Amino acid sequence: MSLNPDGAGSAATERPQAPHELSMTVVEYTSEPDRCTVSPRGLSGVAKLSTWMTVDKSVVVGLDAMR
Protein backbone atom coordinates (compact mmCIF):
# COMPACT_ATOMS: atom_id res chain seq x y z
CA MET A 1 0.00 0.00 0.00
CA SER A 2 1.12 3.55 -0.59
CA LEU A 3 0.39 6.67 1.41
CA ASN A 4 -2.06 9.25 0.15
CA PRO A 5 -0.34 12.69 0.17
CA ASP A 6 -3.71 14.45 0.72
CA GLY A 7 -4.54 12.63 3.95
CA ALA A 8 -1.99 12.05 6.68
CA GLY A 9 -1.72 8.34 7.33
CA SER A 10 -4.59 7.29 5.07
CA ALA A 11 -3.92 4.53 2.58
CA ALA A 12 -4.51 4.62 -1.16
CA THR A 13 -5.40 1.50 -3.08
CA GLU A 14 -2.35 -0.13 -4.63
CA ARG A 15 -2.71 -1.02 -8.30
CA PRO A 16 -1.70 -4.59 -9.20
CA GLN A 17 1.16 -4.77 -11.67
CA ALA A 18 1.32 -7.12 -14.61
CA PRO A 19 3.88 -9.93 -14.23
CA HIS A 20 7.18 -9.39 -16.01
CA GLU A 21 9.06 -11.93 -18.05
CA LEU A 22 12.62 -11.95 -16.73
CA SER A 23 15.94 -12.43 -18.46
CA MET A 24 19.01 -13.84 -16.69
CA THR A 25 22.63 -13.43 -17.79
CA VAL A 26 25.37 -15.48 -16.10
CA VAL A 27 28.97 -14.28 -16.01
CA GLU A 28 31.51 -16.94 -15.03
CA TYR A 29 34.71 -15.95 -13.24
CA THR A 30 37.81 -18.07 -12.56
CA SER A 31 38.82 -16.54 -9.22
CA GLU A 32 35.49 -15.12 -7.98
CA PRO A 33 31.95 -16.49 -7.60
CA ASP A 34 29.92 -16.62 -10.82
CA ARG A 35 27.31 -13.83 -10.98
CA CYS A 36 23.74 -13.74 -12.35
CA THR A 37 22.08 -10.53 -13.50
CA VAL A 38 18.27 -10.56 -13.73
CA SER A 39 16.16 -7.91 -15.45
CA PRO A 40 12.76 -7.62 -17.16
CA ARG A 41 12.81 -8.52 -20.87
CA GLY A 42 12.19 -5.90 -23.50
CA LEU A 43 13.68 -2.87 -21.77
CA SER A 44 16.01 -0.43 -23.49
CA GLY A 45 17.81 2.81 -22.76
CA VAL A 46 17.72 4.16 -19.20
CA ALA A 47 15.11 1.62 -18.09
CA LYS A 48 17.43 -1.25 -19.04
CA LEU A 49 20.39 0.36 -17.26
CA SER A 50 18.45 1.03 -14.05
CA THR A 51 16.16 -2.03 -13.68
CA TRP A 52 18.30 -5.03 -12.80
CA MET A 53 19.67 -7.06 -9.91
CA THR A 54 22.91 -9.07 -9.69
CA VAL A 55 23.54 -11.91 -7.23
CA ASP A 56 26.01 -14.75 -6.75
CA LYS A 57 24.96 -17.74 -8.86
CA SER A 58 25.11 -19.95 -5.76
CA VAL A 59 21.93 -18.30 -4.36
CA VAL A 60 19.86 -18.79 -7.55
CA VAL A 61 17.56 -21.82 -7.57
CA GLY A 62 15.38 -23.21 -10.32
CA LEU A 63 11.62 -22.77 -10.20
CA ASP A 64 11.10 -26.53 -10.06
CA ALA A 65 13.08 -26.67 -6.80
CA MET A 66 10.67 -24.17 -5.19
CA ARG A 67 7.40 -25.82 -6.25
Summary of the structure (lengths in Angstrom):
residues: 67
radius of gyration: 17.6
end to end distance: 27.6
largest distance: 54.9
contacts: 105
relative contact order: 0.17
helix: 19%
strand: 30%
